Amino acid sequence: MFAALTINACAPTGVATQTPASAPPSASKTLGDTYLSDFYVYEAALDAPGKLLRQEPLNEQQSNPGAGQNVRLLYSSTDGLDGEKILPVSGVLFLPEGRAPKGGWPLMAWTHGTVGIADICAPSWNGRQQQDRDHLEFWLKNGYAVVASDYQGLGTAGTHPYLATRPEAYSNLDIIRAVQSADFPVSDEVVLFGQSQGAGAAVATAAYAPEYAPDVKVIGAVATGVPFFSPKALSILQEARPRDRVDPLLGYNMLALTLVQRTNPEFELTDYVSDAVLPIARSVENSCHKDVKAKVVAEKLTYNRTFKKSPSEHLIAAFGMMGFPTLKFPVPFFVGTGGKDKDTPPRMQAAFVKRACEAGSVIISTLYPDLDHRAVVPGSTGDTLPFVKALFAGTDVKGNCGDLLF
């Protein structure tokens, strides 16, 4: 996925990586907004984050196999861009079948990967890809409740700030607050788990929790396919970039540029994207990522054909919002890496693990040599299930930073 978010060879190397930049509150335009249903529209005043605003059952398409209850949620959260405004965000809660144990179902917060920025792509509305459905079913059948935010601006008003980590973190922490303070049979502890964009969201959620939501008891996290935008990682991505070949990952560039549009009113897409490709680039406003990717492949787009001049300067600024406030995490992390991952290359993930270990984090890093970006999700459950069980049991988890596999 993130091999698409590269810059040109002349880009500066001093890119901020750990401390995300705060975005200006203004925006050039709102992208991706569509009316879905009255449920997603909330016009009353909001005075605090983390409150459940309304709930309703999901339909069959939106529900997840293995769940005894499938609930759509609307809750209040803090705008992760300006850090001040309180706004509505949507999400879901899946409860296992049967009767909850004493203390409630152990709660896990799923942080989803890339779906797009259009409201119609919100997982609580559009449902989930089959692999995610299967993965959540695995955890539900093992007795874990799953709460999952759509993230700020997906389904609800405003542009989804794609890959910006603070909005993701705030959205995740506030949906956890909302379900734990409502009448749902869930534990007061939570484990985060996510893949790809969602892996970055899980990392950010753990990193922001102590300051933003110290009342939320995050006890650990599982992250597969972690994106890490360091200067070295940008160089790695640059090497992997097929500039003169058809590149199915170009849709990620188009999504990343919507974050630039959202946060830089002076940025004009027409200055950078070629006239022929502009309709596809703009289609992210009303199409989900899988459909945009299909258009990229059908039109045989290359990087050189897509861009009439490089948006490097603006992407570098956007990368500043994709970092983490710290790499010293207060909870243990399981990091799973597919050896054949072309979206978040193993060297990118290795850089994240190395830096987190150097910062003093407890990291269990596991390399799956024969698995790619997607396959690592189901392929790692034999290791992640014992890890999560140990966390909820209160077992002291030891990392393997002293004996890394890559």
C-alpha positions in Angstrom: 0.0 0.0 0.0 2.4 2.7 1.2 5.0 1.9 -1.6 2.7 4.3 -3.5 3.3 7.2 -1.2 6.8 8.1 -2.5 8.5 11.3 -3.5 11.0 12.1 -6.1 14.7 11.4 -5.8 15.5 15.1 -5.1 13.3 15.2 -2.1 15.0 16.4 1.2 15.9 13.8 3.7 15.0 15.7 6.9 11.4 14.6 7.0 9.7 14.8 10.4 8.7 11.3 11.5 8.0 10.9 15.1 6.1 14.1 15.9 3.1 14.6 13.7 2.5 18.1 12.5 -0.7 19.8 13.5 -2.9 20.7 10.5 -4.4 24.1 10.1 -8.1 24.1 10.9 -9.1 25.6 7.5 -9.6 23.6 4.4 -9.8 24.3 0.7 -13.0 22.2 0.3 -14.8 19.3 1.9 -14.2 16.0 0.0 -16.2 12.8 0.1 -19.3 14.0 1.9 -22.5 12.1 1.0 -25.8 11.7 2.8 -26.1 8.1 4.0 -29.0 8.1 6.5 -30.3 10.3 9.3 -28.3 8.2 11.7 -25.0 9.8 10.6 -26.3 13.3 10.8 -26.1 15.0 14.2 -26.7 18.7 14.6 -27.1 19.2 18.3 -24.3 20.8 20.3 -21.6 18.5 21.6 -19.9 19.3 24.9 -17.5 16.4 25.5 -15.8 13.6 23.6 -16.4 9.9 24.2 -20.2 9.9 24.7 -22.5 7.6 22.9 -25.0 9.6 20.9 -27.2 6.9 19.4 -27.2 3.3 18.4 -29.1 1.0 16.0 -28.8 -2.6 14.7 -26.8 -3.2 11.6 -28.3 -4.9 8.5 -27.1 -8.3 7.3 -24.5 -6.9 4.9 -23.0 -4.7 7.6 -23.1 -7.4 10.3 -20.2 -9.7 11.0 -20.3 -13.5 11.1 -19.8 -14.8 14.6 -21.4 -11.9 16.3 -24.5 -12.3 18.5 -25.1 -8.5 18.4 -24.2 -6.1 15.6 -24.6 -2.5 16.6 -24.0 0.7 14.7 -22.8 3.6 16.9 -22.6 7.3 16.7 -20.4 9.0 19.3 -18.7 12.2 20.1 -14.9 12.7 19.5 -12.4 15.5 19.3 -11.4 16.7 15.9 -7.9 15.3 15.5 -6.8 18.0 13.1 -7.5 21.1 15.2 -7.5 19.3 18.5 -10.4 21.3 19.8 -13.8 20.9 18.0 -16.1 18.1 19.2 -17.7 16.3 16.3 -19.8 13.1 15.7 -18.0 10.0 14.5 -19.5 6.6 13.5 -18.5 3.0 14.2 -19.7 -0.4 15.2 -19.7 -2.8 18.1 -19.8 -6.6 17.6 -20.5 -8.8 20.7 -19.9 -12.5 20.7 -22.8 -15.0 20.8 -23.8 -16.3 24.2 -23.7 -14.9 27.6 -20.9 -12.5 28.6 -18.5 -13.6 31.3 -18.2 -11.8 34.6 -16.6 -8.5 34.0 -17.8 -8.4 30.4 -16.5 -9.7 27.1 -12.7 -8.8 26.8 -12.8 -5.8 24.5 -10.6 -5.4 21.3 -10.6 -2.3 19.2 -10.2 -3.0 15.5 -8.5 -0.2 13.5 -9.4 -0.7 9.9 -7.2 -0.4 6.8 -7.7 1.8 3.7 -11.2 1.9 2.4 -11.2 5.4 0.8 -12.4 8.8 2.0 -15.9 8.9 0.6 -18.7 8.5 3.2 -20.1 5.5 1.3 -16.9 3.6 2.1 -17.4 3.8 5.9 -17.3 0.2 7.1 -20.3 0.7 9.3 -22.3 1.5 6.2 -20.6 -0.4 3.4 -19.6 -3.5 5.2 -16.1 -5.0 5.2 -14.0 -7.0 2.8 -14.2 -10.7 3.3 -10.7 -11.1 4.8 -11.6 -8.5 7.5 -15.0 -10.3 8.2 -13.1 -13.6 8.6 -10.5 -12.0 10.9 -13.1 -10.4 13.1 -15.1 -13.6 13.2 -12.0 -15.4 14.4 -11.8 -13.1 17.4 -15.5 -13.1 18.1 -15.6 -16.9 18.1 -12.7 -16.8 20.6 -14.8 -14.8 23.0 -13.7 -11.2 22.3 -16.0 -8.2 21.7 -14.8 -6.0 18.9 -15.4 -2.2 18.7 -14.4 -0.4 15.5 -14.4 3.2 14.5 -15.0 4.4 11.0 -12.6 7.2 11.8 -13.3 10.9 11.7 -15.0 12.0 8.5 -15.9 8.6 7.1 -19.7 8.4 7.2 -20.1 11.6 9.1 -19.6 15.2 8.0 -16.2 16.5 6.9 -13.3 15.1 4.9 -11.7 11.9 6.3 -8.0 13.0 6.9 -6.5 9.9 5.3 -3.5 8.5 7.2 -3.3 11.4 9.6 -2.6 9.6 12.9 -4.0 11.9 15.5 -7.5 11.9 14.1 -7.4 8.1 13.9 -6.2 7.9 17.5 -8.8 10.2 18.9 -11.6 8.5 17.0 -10.4 5.1 18.4 -10.0 6.2 22.0 -13.4 7.9 22.0 -15.3 5.0 20.7 -13.7 2.8 23.4 -14.9 5.4 26.0 -18.3 5.4 24.5 -18.9 1.7 24.6 -17.3 1.2 28.0 -19.5 4.0 29.6 -22.7 2.7 28.0 -24.7 -0.4 28.9 -22.7 -2.9 27.0 -21.2 -6.0 28.6 -17.5 -5.3 27.8 -14.3 -5.2 29.9 -12.8 -2.0 31.2 -9.5 -3.0 29.5 -8.9 -3.0 25.8 -6.4 -4.4 23.3 -5.9 -2.6 20.0 -5.4 -4.5 16.7 -5.0 -3.3 13.1 -3.6 -3.9 9.7 -1.9 -1.5 7.2 -3.5 2.0 7.7 -5.1 0.4 10.7 -1.7 -0.7 12.1 -0.5 2.9 12.0 -3.8 3.8 13.7 -3.3 1.2 16.4 0.3 2.5 17.0 -1.0 6.1 17.2 -3.8 5.2 19.5 -1.5 3.6 22.0 0.9 6.5 21.7 -1.7 9.2 22.2 -3.7 7.4 25.0 -1.7 8.5 28.0 -2.1 12.2 27.2 -5.5 12.3 25.5 -7.4 9.5 27.2 -5.6 8.4 30.4 -9.0 6.9 31.6 -8.9 4.3 28.7 -7.0 1.2 29.9 -5.1 0.1 26.8 -3.1 -3.0 27.8 -1.5 -3.9 24.5 -1.7 -3.9 20.7 -1.3 -6.1 17.6 -0.1 -4.4 14.4 0.6 -6.1 11.1 1.9 -4.2 8.1 3.0 -1.2 10.0 3.6 2.0 8.0 6.6 4.1 9.2 7.4 7.3 7.4 11.1 7.9 8.3 13.7 9.5 6.0 15.1 6.0 5.5 11.7 4.5 4.8 11.1 7.2 2.2 14.3 6.1 0.5 13.2 2.5 0.6 9.9 3.4 -0.9 11.6 5.4 -3.6 13.6 2.4 -4.7 10.5 0.3 -5.0 8.6 2.8 -7.1 7.8 1.7 -10.7 7.6 5.1 -12.4 7.3 3.8 -15.9 5.2 0.7 -15.3 1.5 0.2 -14.6 1.2 0.7 -10.8 -2.0 -0.5 -9.1 -0.9 1.3 -5.9 -1.3 4.8 -7.5 -4.8 5.1 -5.9 -3.0 5.6 -2.6 -1.2 8.6 -4.0 -4.6 10.0 -4.9 -5.9 9.4 -1.4 -2.8 11.0 0.2 -3.3 14.1 -1.9 -6.8 14.5 -0.4 -5.1 15.1 3.0 -3.0 17.8 1.3 -6.2 19.3 -0.2 -7.9 19.1 3.3 -5.1 20.9 5.1 -3.6 23.3 2.5 -6.2 25.6 0.9 -3.6 26.8 -1.6 -3.0 23.3 -3.1 -4.5 22.8 -6.5 -4.8 19.2 -7.7 -4.9 20.4 -11.4 -1.3 21.8 -11.0 0.1 18.3 -10.4 -2.2 15.6 -11.9 -2.3 15.3 -15.7 -5.5 16.3 -17.4 -6.1 12.8 -18.6 -5.9 11.2 -15.2 -7.7 14.0 -13.3 -11.1 12.3 -13.4 -9.7 9.2 -11.8 -7.9 11.3 -9.1 -11.1 13.1 -8.3 -13.2 9.9 -8.3 -11.8 9.2 -4.8 -14.4 11.7 -3.6 -17.3 9.4 -4.5 -15.7 6.0 -5.0 -14.1 3.5 -2.6 -10.5 2.6 -2.9 -11.0 -0.8 -4.5 -12.9 0.8 -7.3 -10.3 3.6 -7.8 -7.6 0.9 -7.9 -9.6 -1.0 -10.6 -9.7 2.2 -12.7 -5.9 2.7 -12.3 -5.3 -0.8 -13.6 -7.9 -0.6 -16.4 -6.3 2.7 -17.7 -2.8 1.2 -17.3 -1.6 4.2 -15.3 2.0 4.8 -14.5 3.4 7.4 -12.1 5.0 9.3 -15.0 1.7 9.4 -16.8 -0.3 10.4 -13.7 1.7 13.4 -12.6 2.7 16.3 -14.8 4.9 17.5 -11.9 5.8 15.9 -8.7 3.7 16.8 -5.6 6.7 15.9 -3.4 6.8 19.1 -1.4 3.2 18.7 -0.4 3.4 15.0 0.3 6.4 15.6 2.6 4.2 18.0 4.6 1.4 15.4 4.7 3.9 12.8 6.0 4.4 15.0 9.0 0.8 14.2 10.0 1.4 10.5 9.5 3.9 10.0 12.3 3.6 9.1 16.0 4.1 11.4 19.0 6.4 8.9 20.6 8.0 5.5 19.9 8.2 4.6 23.6 4.8 2.9 24.0 3.3 2.3 27.5 2.0 -1.1 26.5 3.5 -4.2 24.8 3.2 -4.5 21.0 3.1 -7.6 18.7 4.3 -6.5 15.3 3.8 -9.0 12.4 5.6 -8.6 9.1 5.1 -10.4 5.9 8.4 -11.1 4.2 6.7 -10.6 0.8 5.0 -7.4 1.7 5.3 -4.9 -1.1 2.9 -2.4 0.4 4.7 -1.7 3.6 8.1 -3.3 2.8 9.8 -5.4 5.5 12.6 -2.9 5.7 10.1 -0.1 6.5 8.6 -2.2 9.3 12.1 -3.2 10.5 12.9 0.4 10.9 9.8 1.0 13.0 10.7 -2.0 15.2 14.3 -1.0 15.6 13.4 2.6 16.6 10.7 1.5 19.0 13.1 -1.0 20.6 15.7 1.7 20.9 13.1 4.0 22.6 12.5 1.3 25.2 9.2 -0.2 24.1 8.3 -3.8 24.7 8.0 -5.3 21.1 7.5 -8.8 20.0 8.5 -8.7 16.3 7.7 -11.7 14.2 8.6 -12.1 10.5 6.5 -14.4 8.3 8.9 -14.9 5.3 6.4 -16.4 2.9 3.4 -14.1 3.6 2.5 -10.8 1.8 0.7 -7.7 3.1 -2.7 -9.2 3.3 -1.8 -12.8 4.1 0.1 -11.8 7.3 -3.3 -10.9 9.0 -4.8 -14.5 9.1 -1.3 -16.0 9.0 -0.3 -14.4 12.3 -3.3 -15.4 14.5 -1.5 -18.5 15.8 0.9 -16.0 17.6 -1.4 -13.1 18.2 -4.1 -15.1 20.0 -1.7 -16.3 22.8 -0.3 -12.8 23.0 -3.8 -11.3 23.5 -4.8 -14.0 26.0 -1.7 -13.2 28.0 -2.5 -9.5 28.1 -6.0 -10.0 29.4 -4.7 -12.6 31.9 -2.3 -10.0 33.3 0.8 -12.0 32.3 4.0 -10.1 32.1 4.9 -10.1 28.4 8.5 -10.1 27.3 9.7 -8.5 24.1 12.4 -9.9 21.7 14.2 -6.6 20.9 17.5 -8.2 21.9 17.0 -11.0 19.3 15.3 -9.4 16.3 14.6 -11.6 13.3 15.3 -8.9 10.7 
